[in-house]
Structures are given as structure tokens and as C-alpha cells.
């Protein structure tokens, strides 16, 4: 007999996926310990598990997967072949439809006036307190993307308007926003995307107590602090309109002790990722406002799963003994805010649980 862990390792299915397929009656273990509930699989079930993993990666619907598994080892494989061909046709049709839609969207983009261009060509010189700039960069830097396919997200947006500099970073799965007060701007709005290496250089210059001077001249940005300077070219891209991504008011809020919550995340129950997927922490807000970590078998509909590594990074960037967690609907982003400055926050996209 093979343990559930061994079966997961050798099949490419995670432990949580095997439990789900057991509950769904798709791949039922050969024996379940009546005392511990631990699942054991017959060695012959490994081939079924690998087949299930392949069909799952191909996106086959669960109803069809049931029939494929039921007919796989039988003498007549005609049904299995027809199901595979039908699913392949669906995928090809879906890809064709997606290409047609994307072609239409690209045409719209080609004919759409890019109103953001004017926000990148202004010349501005302003001052900002170095400690305040350092705090802002520390708050958002962790959320910048490293995906070479999305170069427009590979930096930090500096959105300057009036007496405010908003710094924003996102990698699609998380977003961080922070604000610093500035002086010297004439009130018109200016936006530039500062590449992450230059952001890091600016952060290194912002460790003093005096003012720092930020200059924007077309596609070039310069930060001066004392007799030191960091300068470079901005990214020649448009940043998404982050204001449309901000969370709506009215979510459930709870205050957490950061150190205790971090310890709970590091030592509590985790849904192990499979096939390179991240480990997940599954959260639930209790009636008294406390946040608990759900065990793997917990199927509360109000639970929210998040990338554990991302949540730990957001807690570290919050840099406070206490932080506010704000939950909306199960599919809505989770906001992590500072109690004394709710304008500095990060958002984490939830991860859909399979079951």
C-alpha cells in the first residue's frame, strides 16, 4: 500500500487534490484508517492518479474525467478516445475564439489615443523628506513584478499630483500603495515608472534625515540626497490605472498582532502547492473578529486562501506591531493596512480553492 504522500509525490497530484478527488468519488483510496482517517492507495492506483493529473492539467471537466478513468482499463476504449477528441476540439475552439477576441482588442488599442503619454513628458523638480521616501519605497518594493513578459510592471510607479507622491507596485497577484508628501510640484499630474534597480538605488540614498530632491525630465529621473545622486531612465511603458483596482469600502476588518499572526502562518496548517504552485494559507474571520487558519479538511464557504509567501512579505512591508486585515467577498482582494495610515496598504489576490 502507498501512503497519500507517496502517491502525491509520484503522481503529480497534491495531497489536497487527492483528498478532493476522494470526496468527489473520482479516485477513492483502497483503504482508509478508521481511527486516523489516513488514506492508503493500492500500487495499481498510481497509474490512475497519473492519468488524472494529466487530464487535470489539460483542463478536462470533472464529469468527463470520471468517464475516462472508468473506461481507461476496459477492453473497449472507444468512449475514452471520443472524450479525448471532444475535449481537444473544445480547447482548439476556445483558442480560436480567444485569438479572435484578442485581435479585436489589439485593433482597439491601435486606434485608441494614449492619453497617458502626456503624463510622462513633463519636467518636474520637487523635494521630499528622505525618511518618508524610504518608508514609501519599503512599503511597495516587495510587490514589483519580476516577470520579463510584463516589463511595464517591473518597476515602481511614481504618481505625482499636487502635494502627493503615490508609489505603486504590482505583479498582478498583489499590489502595494503608499504616499509621501512633496513640495515644489505645480499641481499638474505626472507619472513615471522607475525600474526596480533604480528604486533600490534611491532607497539606499534615502537613509539620511534631510530632504531629498527628485527631478523628472522627460524619460529621465534623478534623486539627489546631500552630495549623492541616483539617476536613470524610466520605463517606456504605461502603468495600469491602479485607482480602479483599489478595494471598495465596507469589508470585514480585524486587527492582528503582527508577530503572533506571522508565527501562526509559519507554524500553522498549510495547503501544499503542487506542480510548482505556491503554498497556501487558508484564513477565516471568526464572529469575534479573530483570524484563524483553517485545516485542510475545513470547507467553510467564507474561508479565503492566499499565497502564504506573499502574505508574509506583506506583513513585513507593513512594518508595524499591529496591522488591519480587511476581507471582502471570498473572491475579493485582501487588504493589509496600517492602523495609523490607511493610505499605505497592500492587496493580495485570493487563490481559488479547488473544492
N, C-alpha and C positions, 0 to 999 in steps of 0.2 A: 504494500500500500504506500502511496505517496502522500506526503503532507500537503496542505494547501499552499504553504510557502514554496515547496519544491515544485509543485505544479505551476504556480505563478511564474517562478523563475524560468522554467524550461519551456513554457508555452507562449510567453509574451503577454499574458493577461495579468493584471494586477490582482492582489488578494481581494480588494474591494470589488473588482469586476467579477471574480469567481463567486463571491458571495451573492452579488446581484443576479447572476445567471442561475445560481441555485434557487434563489427565491422565485425567479421567473419560470423555473421548471425547464430551462434550456439545457443546462449541464449540471445534473444532480450528482453529488458525490456518492461514491459507493457505500460509504458508512459515515455516520455522524455519531460522535461520542455522546451518549445520552446525558452524561454528567457535565462535561465541559462545553459541549456543543461544537467541538473541534471537528473540522471536515477532513476526510481522508478519501483519496481517489485511487481507483484501480489503475495500474500502469497502462492498460489499454485505453484509458480515457485521455491520455496525453495527446494522442493524435487528434481526438475531437476538440480538445482545448486549443491546439494549434490551428486547426481549421476554423474554429470560432474566432480566434484572434485575426486571422486573415480576412474573414468575411466582415468583421467589425471594422478593420482598417479600411476596407473597401466601401464602407458606409451602407451595407445591406440592411434593410429593415429587419427588425426582430422577428416578425411573423415569417419572413422568407428564410431567415437563419434557422428557425425551428424545423422547417421542412427540409432544408439542405442537410442538416445533421441527421434527421430521421431517415433520409434516403441515401446517405453517403455510402454506407457499407452494404446496402442491399444489392441484389443481383440486377435490378433494373435501375439504371442511372439516368433515364430519360428525363424524369422530373427535375433532377438536380441540374442537368445541363440546360434545361429550359429556364430554370430560375436564374442561373448564372448569366445566360444570354439576355434575359429580360432586364436584369439589373444593369448590365453593361450598356444596353440601349438607353436606359434611363439616365445613366451617367453621361453618355455621349450627347443626348438631347439636352440635358441640363447644361453641359459645357457650351453647346452651340447657342442656347438661349442666353447664357451669360455673356458670351462673346458679342452677340448682337446688342445686348443692353449696354455693355461697356463701350462698344463702338459709338453708339448714340451719345453716351455721356462724354466721350472724348470730343465728339463734334461740338457739343455744347460748350465744353471748356475752351476749345479753339476759338469760338466766336464770342466768348464772354470777355467783356472788358475787365482787366485785372485792376481793380480799384486799390489793391494793397500796394501797388508799385510806388505810389506817391509817398507812402509811409516809410520807404527805405531810402529816399534820396535827399532827405533834409540834412542840414548841418546844425548840430546842437552841441553846446558845451554847458555842462551843469556840474554841480557838486553834491556829494552825498557823504554822510558820516561813514568812515571806514568800518567801524564795528557793525553798523546797521547793514551795510552792504555784505559784510562777511556772514552775518546771520541769515540774510536772504539767500545767499548762494548755498549755504549749508542746508537750508530748508528744501531747496528744489533740486540740487545737483543729482541726487540719487535716482531721480525719475527720468533722466535723459536717456534717450534710446542709443543702443549700440548696433542697431540693425543697418547694415550697409544698403539694404534695399529701400530704406526710408531716410535719406540724408537730411531731409528737412526737419527731422526730429532729433538729429544728432547734435543738439546744442541747447542753449537756454534762450528763450525769447525775452528780450528786454522791451517792454511795452511802456513807453514814457508818455505821460499826458498830465499837464498841469504840474502839480507838486508831488506826483507819484511816479515811482518806477515799479512796475509789476514784473517780477521774474517768474517765468512759467517753463516747466519741462514736462514732457510726457513721452512714454514709449508705447502708447495705446492701451496698455493694461493698467497703468497708473498715471496719475498726474499730480504735480505739486505746484502750488502758487504761493507767492509771498510778496510783500510790499515794503518798499523803503521810501522815505520822504526825500525829495530832491529840491534843489534851489537852482534857479537860473534858466529854467525852461519857459518859453514864451506862451505855453498853453496848448500849442498845436500838438497833435499826436504823432509820435514817431515809433516805429517798430524795427528792431533788428534781431537776427538770430546769431548769437555769439557761439562759435563752436566750443565744444567741451574742453579741448586743451587750453584755449584762451580763457575760458571760465575758470579753470584751475589756476592759471597764472594770475588772474585777477584776484582770486581768493587768497593766494599767497601774499599779494601786496596789501591786502586789507586787514592785516593783523595789528595795525597800529591804532592809535586813538584819535588822530587828527582827521581832517576831511580828505576825501579822495575826489579827483576831478575826472569826469567821464566825458569824452569827446566822440561825437559821431559825425563823420564826414563822408557822405555817400555810402560806400560799401566798407568803409574802414572805421574801426572802433579802437579807442585808446583809453586806458585808465592810468592816471598818474597819482602816486601817493608818495609825498616827500620828493626825494630825488630818484625814485624808481618808477619804471614805466613798463606796462604790458600793452602790446598793440598787435593788431592783425586784421584780416579781412573777415567780414561777416559772411554767413552762408547765403548764397544767392538763391534762396527759396522763400516761399510763403509758408508761414506757420498757420495751422488751423485756428479757427476762431474759438479760442478756449472759453470765451464767455458763454458760448452756447452749451458748453459741457459742464458748467457749474451746477452743483446739486440744488434741487429745489428745497425750500424750507418745509418744515413740518415732519421731518423724520424722527424716529425714536432716538433719544440721546441718553448716553450713560457716561459717567466719569470713571476712568480706570486709574489705579496706581500703576504707573508705567513699569516699575521694576517687577512687581508681583505679576503683572499681566505678561511681561516678557518671559518670566520664569515658567508661567503656565504654558505658554506657547512652545517653549523649548523642551519641556518635560511631559506635556500632556499628549492626548491622543492625536494621531496624525493619519491622514489618508495618504498612503504612499503613492507617489506618481508611478506611472508605467510607461514604458517606451519613451523615456526622456521627459515625460510630463512632470511638472513640479509637485512637491509635497503640498498637501492642502491642510489648513486648519479650518474646522467647521464650527462656526460660532452660533450662539443663540442668546438672545436677551431675555432674561427671566422677568417675571412680573415685578420683582422688587428693583429692577434696573441693573442687576449684575449681569456680567457677560460670562457665559460658561462655554467650555469646549465640549463638543458633542463626541461621543464614542462612535465608532464606525457603524454600529447597528442602529443608532438613533435615526429615526426617519421623520422627525418633527418638520412639518412643512415650512416653518418660519426660520429654519436654520439657514445660514449663509456660509458658503465655502469661499475661502480666499487663499491665494498663494502665500504660504507661510513665510517664505524668504522675503517677499515684498512687504508683508505686514511688519516683520521685524525691522526692516530698513526704514519704514515709515515711522515707527516708534522711535528709532534712533534719531531720525531727522527732526522729529518733534522736539527733542531735547528739553523735556520738562518732566518733573516728577509726576505730574498728573496730566492726562490728556482726555479729550472728549471724543468718544466714538459715536458717530451718527449713522443710523441704519434707516434705509428707506424700504422699498419693496425688496423681496429676495433677489431680484434681478437688477436692482439699482446699485450704483457705486456706494461703497462705504467711505465716509469722510472721517479723517483724523484731524482734530483741531486742537489748538492751544486754548486753554480757558481764558487767558487774558488778551488774546489776539486771534480772533476767529478768521481774520483775513489771511492768516498764514495757515495753510492746510494742505493735506494730500488726499487724493482719491484713489481707491483701489477698486478695480472691476471685479465683481464676484465671478466664481467659476461654477458653471452648471454641473450639478451632481447627476450622474448617470441615472440613479434610481430615485 
